[in-house]
Amino acid sequence: MKRSPERLFRLRRNRARGHLLVLLAVLTSAALMPASSPANTSGLAPTQSSAPASQPCAGTLRREHLIAPGKGWLVIGGEASRSVGAETCAGQLLYWTGNNGRTWRDITPPGMPTNTIGEVFFLNSSHGWMLSSDALSEETNAQFYLFSTVDGGKNWRTLLLTRPMFGMNDDYTFPIQLFFSDASHGWMMWHWGIMNSSINYLLATTDGGLTCKRLPEPPGPGPLQFLSPREGWMIGGLVTPDGIPDYENENLRTTHDGGLHWDVVSVPLPGIEDEETSFSAFRFKDSQQGGAVVTLQRPGNLSPTFTCFTHDGGRTWKISPLDLDADHAAPSFVSNHIIWSISDSPDIRLRIQTETSVITPVLPPESSVGRRMSDVDFVEDHNGWVIAWRTELAPDLLLKTTDGGRTFRAITPPGIVELARKRPTLF
């Protein structure tokens, strides 16, 4: 018997649940931040990456993203800087590879005034942005830093930001997404949430992050994607008569003026009327071709999920019911289809599913036993990355595939693996 699609996605069923998740993320990992309103350029400071930064004490892989075949970044390190005996451990570090992990560069901004790295976005091998802050949930007048590079992390510019610069609530407000459509135009989504209340803030920059301004409140926390300085998409909510979005992920929206206004895009599911929907993911290849995943909100285990694809900018959609026999599924949008990372509980084996096949990957020996895996991050049909989480006896590993998930190889930066092996054995 097929498992219900209700179990395939960890969707926000209501605002309270969504806000709790945000709050828990904030309390366990203060790793977020923003940009500025026509900000004072005196807050900008160029820094140069020369000597490598200190190694973190634990070989923890925080996040990764493959931006193109063979090119991507990796955040390494623990929650914060700390001392272990006579050894001082660095905070989180940012690494880059341009050859699919054969070599890595530490591109962490030198002298970074925080220990925690938040959102990271690289447009290409040269242009990248990073948000950083050690702010705690209830801390007021907290400092956030926006770093930007135009030379692949050799040099960085730094912009100091605070929430009052943009009239945002000065507690529990943290950035949750950073996105750029080109080297100049970018957007930062911020979210404030406590119990059943929430506010979303959207900041925009037109000069690569040197200055920013606040846009009108968006219809939800996203995620969002911009294809040009004016054309963008996001997952949003329906606005109730009191002006408060309902679930914040009920519909797909588009903007044609850079985020000033957002219009609901009709995605007509077959034979269904007046039922609540929940969008969990989307991605557009260009202004015409894109896809989305949407679930109908029904009680119990009866919530069907659909994949939706458009080739005319959202005017019409090809909609298909999703049939996955798994407890967990996460999509990677590649070209005009989806590659799924799927797994079951308590069985934690990773599988890859496409439109035509289900693949059980061949993993390297050091990652094949007792490992939990992150969702595979595919950038196209053949190339993807995944993290194999640590066990008591072995550190985290970053794995790559170049054959669509059939086989994986370890590409973890060597220094991190060696450092983890040197950790003392506790009794």
Steps between C-alpha positions, in 0.01 A plus 500: 500500500636839401576740780298818498657808335406672825815341644727598212542863595559686823275788402392786720136409569432824683676811607557382855691196382701705255592757759601233748736353243651839434536566871667165560738563215590836647555364848718212381698682236524877489602517138306767319515856378403790256613803303440872523282788394683762304773411741787713607801398290720573798383161626672332207841351560701302247673191633743273323524123523866415535602258775259214561269532799534285811362149487182423691538247781233265367466378144135602473357569154223755544369565147604458138381615161607403150441802274623339176662167408819481707457842663363560846544607861502333839454642852705319765515530877302498822261746658762748622861555592608327817809388688598137553790483742777717356345487153269773375250384239392722213140570416337389177700510176402535135674279243485506117587248231511552125597142410239288681697456818846411370622818670336744742566864592416656834327822392372606843530880533811557717429676827128415474348656815262208558533125543181397321440499123141547386362514147748456214434567131740473206384616159809357331865431583571871550195668654386386842331626816493379859302606806645462848384567856525361853170665599277323750122484476405775748807714443421858396716721281675182383772532238483322166763506228460472125820392325539524122775390262560552129813284475394165640577575862850644463368834623179588686309816576312520828180687584380528861123484539245517780125439498406860597658622174196359321229537764492127570402347833819508706473147639434155356551641148754315289581468129392169348596538132748689284461507120660692211386507138823665380809665647303810603142401585427297810231433761506395867198347670466551875249332730368591845281246672372435851222246562212587262640834386743563217636777282711465188738767375661522156813707437642575155832625366584637156875547550618154597432542870668835567162653588152355552144615546190343647220402260130462588422200720502182289207253514697235686852385593576343162716343373545737208686502169570792267574446130580866431499830692121519453370146444472271802305216662428397857284274714251712692175494693148622459430831670200485734261795556708614798803523270687204650617219268345166591743208471762698302557218248159464336582633157762588244552869430687707245630857484574717197638802686784359708292398802281807552184305415429127490217342298351155562568251220220254432612136509172312436522150647272264305145461627563684826324810627510695825766283663800644678834442333853500636800569275822343624748577220539662159770599251504685168760430233417823315208739454290229332601161642447406864360244741339477844393240757161549667297297752127519570423559868264221601447341840678181596716318246300601193701800377607442137810668359552621142788613281423796276701619197453801274660593168328836456582695815215359710210558261442126465624203701557129448392342829573142607427314826814408691540133585797436729524204737705670770477676835714794392554656159686817396506638145784632285366687197723425200413608145130417457464224758571410864753267659383383842705405807287249690541296820296307756491467877648319682685392186722798414630380164520776243333440164477713188179501295445647156204477263620163373701329773586460868872484579665365815838678494833327547665691785868500601575252782564773758148641455287192438439372854278668759502838326214741463517698179388849408285549192703477180556844347488441121599786274418306182428140398843359583666720762399523865634524857381347826623506861544172689451600862752398763487199727672444835798353316523711186468865393256655254575435135411693186424269208464571129332318212571558132278221366155603620526341845614150404834540679642750750857592598625689806631853433519638856780756548794288628584728794154454649518121484847491654400742773201288595719192520729675748222565749570320829305189586274551802437227758 
